[in-house]
Amino acid sequence: MASQGCEIASSPKMRAHLAKDPNQPMTITVLEELRIYIDPLTPEEHQALERSILSEGCRDALVLWGDILVDGHNRYGICQQHGLPFNTVQNTRFKSMEDVHLWMIDQHLGRRSLSDFQRGVLALRKKEITAERAQAAVTALAEAGAGIGTEFAANISADAQAAAATDQPLTSREGVAKAARISSNTVVQIEKIQKSAAPELVQAVKAGTISINAAAAVSSLGHDEQVAAVAGGKKELQQAAKRVRESKSGGRAAKAEAGTESSAEAGSKTEEGDADQRNREAQLQLLQSTVLELTAENKALKDQVRSLQDQLAQVQQS
């Protein structure tokens, strides 16, 4: 039976409600920005979810921020279509749309159904958001500390101080790799795809038509060449990736891949299997090698915040 969503209603930070009768629906606002923030379900996944809800009802609560729907867009649509009741829950921790985005990312990073590419993209988004928030908080504290007079210092945003003290930015590729449960090399390849790949090639990666490794190679080609390779199908994409590798390493790449790419299908399975094995091995190493680095970075940031707060206290007392 398909899972209907994350079990979150028991969180002490949530406030749950039972939806009104479907003939008198409660007010729920669907923002397109949030609806498309996470990759949609495949048709097969959506059909399985619909069968589950029709059979057992909507078991998992929809998450709201005020009247804005944060999590449960598919469940909400299915319930509306069939006139079924549902539960809602308010997340009282949200203070901004960034909070909503980070929560959505964390929820979906824990899903086993996501591909390596999807998890990598989400972890990179989290890195960007948390880094910007931490920098903004530190800057706000520094500017306030340099101000003249206690009134200015007293008006420092409490949210900025809290963000600087609690946010844990992903400051390295190793941190992103750990969050996404992939290798650092795969993170580099995903960054290259995001920067250089044509939209058609990105969709091919999401659909599983081409591996991350091969897509990173194909993204080195011009836009029109990428589009043509995607239009040619899986075999043409593999050949395009092979040509790029050969152009970079001469005949060595062709010789090394001769045994694994004897056919398009066999080559794809071998490459993806090897990548999965490397990712599993990398995960074990990352768990050991990055935890100390991330802990040190977070401690340094918190020490900096405490120092600034001490300076502010001195200004207020003077």
Beta strands, then each sheet from edge to edge (+ up, - down):
strand 1: 14-18
strand 2: 62-65
strand 3: 68-71
strand 4: 87-91
sheet 1: 1+ 4- 2- 3+
end
